Amino acid sequence: HLLQSSQRLRLMIHRTPLPADLAAADNVEIARANLAQPATLIDAVGGVDVVVHFAGKLFFPRPERFLPETNMKWFSNLTDAALAAGVGRLVLISSPHGEGPTSPQQPATGRVDRQPFSVHARTRLAEERLLLERSEGTDTTPVILRLGMVYGPGILMIEAARWLAKRRMLAVWSEPTWYHMLSTIDYLRATEAAVLRPGIRGIYHVGDQVPVTLQEFLDRACDAWNTPRPWRVPVWTVYAAAQVCEWYARLFGAPSPLTKDFITIGRMPHFGDTARMRAELLSQLVHPSLETGIATLR
């Protein structure tokens, strides 16, 4: 998204190399570092104006064991390095799940004093608290983007759903679950604004303007893909499938495409108050609702 701009970009990698065209871009510099090793982060963030953090680990069994390390400790290491280097702004990509179940009638408003029941949500909320607390009184401005569910071509979960739908294997629980949606282009524009726009600070809920349920989104997505709509199944069968995936992953040392905690956070209805986003980040969205955004999935 920013390759066509005049911005100089330093992209941090660990083991996986960047795509060749991205690595070869004139305004891209590659920094190799390891979030688990603080000493490797010093050069990675040195001389940088803004750091954007969107790293994590998914699809492995027993997330309660690794998420405190990958979500909290790794971000703690990055925050310490950014503060020591005097980075001007640290942008954390997060989600509204930290406030627990929310809805269009009672949206998330930027609170950080909740205790969500998903491990993913608890550790993401802990990251937010860490950033706000450690940056207080420093030269580093904290920015937290609580994104709705980003949809569009190439998004991992969306492509997984498409793969399953083509094979008539996509299923969802019957209970309607509110989801706040966000198109890929509007996610990119919001993040660009968070990086470049003066005066940005604190927590922003980023999403479109018309709430939908997860079930409605998947139905509409399948229509766009010309595939059968997802099966409606009892929620216990989804948890059972996740348990089987975790058992298999632990037995063979493989990734787990589903975990029980991933289902728990997926079942959490969420919708954020976007008034601050519209006032300070994006006054207009390219896709203010799924009505126009769904075409990006075709």
C-alpha positions, 0 to 999 in steps of 0.5 A, a space after each residue: 500500500 505504501 510502496 507508491 508513496 515517498 515514505 521510507 519503509 523498514 520491514 522487519 523479518 525473522 526467518 521468512 523472506 519478503 516476496 521478491 518484488 517487495 524486497 526489491 522496492 527502492 523505498 524498502 529496507 529489510 531489518 532481520 530481528 527476533 522479537 524473542 531476543 531484545 538485543 536484535 531489536 536495537 538496530 531494527 528500530 533505531 532511527 525510525 519515526 513510527 513502528 507498526 506492530 502486527 505480529 503474533 502466532 496462530 494455529 497451534 494447540 494449547 494457546 494458553 501456553 504460548 500466547 503470554 509469550 508471543 503476544 505479551 513478552 514479544 511486544 514488551 521487548 519491542 516496546 522497550 526497544 522503541 522507547 529506548 530508541 526514542 521512536 515517535 509513535 508506536 502503533 499496535 494493531 489490536 481488536 475490540 475483543 478485549 472489552 468482552 462481548 459488545 454489540 451495536 447497541 452497546 459498542 466497545 468504547 476503548 476501555 482497558 479494564 475488562 477481563 475477557 474470557 478468551 486467552 487471545 483477547 486477554 493477551 491482546 488487552 494486556 498488550 494495550 495496557 502495557 503500551 499505554 502504561 510504559 509510554 506515559 511521560 515518554 517521547 513515544 506516542 501510543 496508538 492502538 487500532 482495534 480493527 473489525 474483521 478484515 476481509 478481502 482477497 489474500 486474507 488468511 481466514 477468508 481464504 481458508 473459508 473459501 477453500 472449505 466452502 468450495 469443498 462443501 466443508 464450511 460450517 458455522 454455529 447457528 446462534 447469530 453473532 454480531 461482527 464488525 467488518 472492515 474491508 482490506 482497503 479501509 484497513 490499509 487507509 486507517 493504518 496509513 492515517 495512524 502512521 502519518 497523520 499528526 495528533 493521532 493518539 490513544 485507542 481507535 475502533 476501526 470498522 464499517 458503519 453497518 453491523 452484520 452477523 458472522 452468519 450473514 457475512 459467510 452466506 454473502 461471501 459464499 454467494 460471491 464465490 458461487 459456492 454453497 452457503 455454510 452448514 449450520 451446526 450445533 456449537 458443540 460440534 465446532 468445539 469437538 472439531 477444534 479438540 480433534 485438531 488440537 489432539 492431532 497437532 500435539 501428537 504429530 507436532 503440526 499446526 492446528 487449523 482450529 483451537 478451542 480458544 479460537 472458537 471462543 473468541 470467534 463466538 464473541 460478538 463485537 462491535 466498536 464505536 467508530 466516532 473517533 475513527 471517523 473524526 480523526 482517522 478516516 472521515 469516509 470509508 471506501 466500503 462503509 458497509 458489506 453491500 459494496 465491500 462484498 464485491 471485493 471477494 469475487 
